[in-house]
C-alpha cells in the first residue's frame, strides 16, 4: 500500500461519511461536498501522475 492508496481510501471514507450525514440532516451542501470528495477520490492519482509526467517531459526552453 502506497501513499496514493491511503489518499484514495481517506477521500472515499470522508465522502461516504459526508454523504450519510448530509442525507440524515437533509443538507444539500454537505451532500454536494460528499459528491466532490467521491469524485476526487476516483481521479486524484491519475491527475497527479499526469501532471508529474507532463512536468518531467516538458520541452520548454529559456529564451
C-alpha positions as CSV (number, residue, x, y, z in Angstrom):
1,X,0.0,0.0,0.0
2,X,1.5,3.3,-1.0
3,X,0.6,6.9,-0.3
4,X,-1.9,7.2,-3.2
5,X,-3.9,4.3,-1.9
6,X,-4.1,5.9,1.5
7,X,-5.2,9.2,0.0
8,X,-7.8,7.4,-2.1
9,X,-9.2,5.4,0.8
10,X,-9.2,8.5,3.0
11,X,-11.2,10.6,0.5
12,X,-13.6,7.7,-0.1
13,X,-14.2,7.3,3.6
14,X,-14.7,11.0,4.1
15,X,-17.1,11.2,1.1
16,X,-19.2,8.3,2.2
17,X,-19.4,9.7,5.8
18,X,-20.4,13.2,4.5
19,X,-23.0,11.6,2.2
20,X,-24.6,9.8,5.1
21,X,-24.5,12.8,7.4
22,X,-25.8,15.1,4.6
23,X,-28.7,12.7,3.9
24,X,-29.7,12.4,7.5
25,X,-29.6,16.1,8.2
26,X,-31.2,17.0,4.8
27,X,-28.2,19.2,4.0
28,X,-27.7,19.7,0.3
29,X,-24.4,21.5,0.7
30,X,-23.0,18.6,2.7
31,X,-24.1,16.1,0.1
32,X,-22.6,18.3,-2.6
33,X,-19.3,18.2,-0.7
34,X,-19.6,14.5,-0.4
35,X,-20.1,14.1,-4.1
36,X,-17.0,16.2,-4.8
37,X,-15.0,14.2,-2.4
38,X,-16.1,10.9,-4.0
39,X,-15.2,12.4,-7.4
40,X,-11.8,13.4,-6.2
41,X,-11.1,10.0,-4.6
42,X,-11.6,8.4,-8.0
43,X,-9.3,10.7,-10.0
44,X,-6.6,12.2,-7.7
45,X,-4.0,9.6,-8.5
46,X,-4.4,9.8,-12.3
47,X,-4.4,13.6,-12.3
48,X,-1.3,13.9,-10.2
49,X,0.5,11.2,-12.2
50,X,-0.4,13.1,-15.4
51,X,0.9,16.4,-14.0
52,X,4.1,14.8,-12.9
53,X,4.7,13.1,-16.3
54,X,3.9,16.4,-18.1
55,X,6.3,18.3,-16.0
56,X,9.0,15.7,-16.4
57,X,8.6,15.6,-20.2
58,X,8.2,19.4,-20.8
59,X,10.5,20.5,-23.6
60,X,10.4,24.2,-22.7
61,X,13.5,26.3,-23.3
62,X,14.5,29.6,-22.0
63,X,14.7,32.5,-24.4
